[in-house]
Amino acid sequence: MKKLAMKARNYVDEVSTEIRKASWPRRKELVSHTIVTLVASVALALFIFGADRVISYILDIIYPG
C-alpha cells in the first residue's frame, strides 16, 4: 500500500511541476478565444439546424403523408 501511495504522490508532484511550466493565456486572449468558440459553435448549430430542416422538407415532398 505504501508503494501505491508513493507512486501517487510522485505523480502529483510531477503534474504540479509541469503545470508551473505551462504558458497560460492572458485574460484578453482568453476572452477573445472564448467568444470565437461560442460564435463558431452557434454558427455550426444553425447550419446543422438549417440543413436538417431542408432535408426534412425534401423528404416530406418525396414521401408525403
Secondary structure, DSSP 8 states (H G I E B T S, - for coil): -HHHHHHHHHHHHHHHHHHHHS----HHHHHHHHHHHHHHHHHHHHHHHHHHHHHHHHHHHHS--
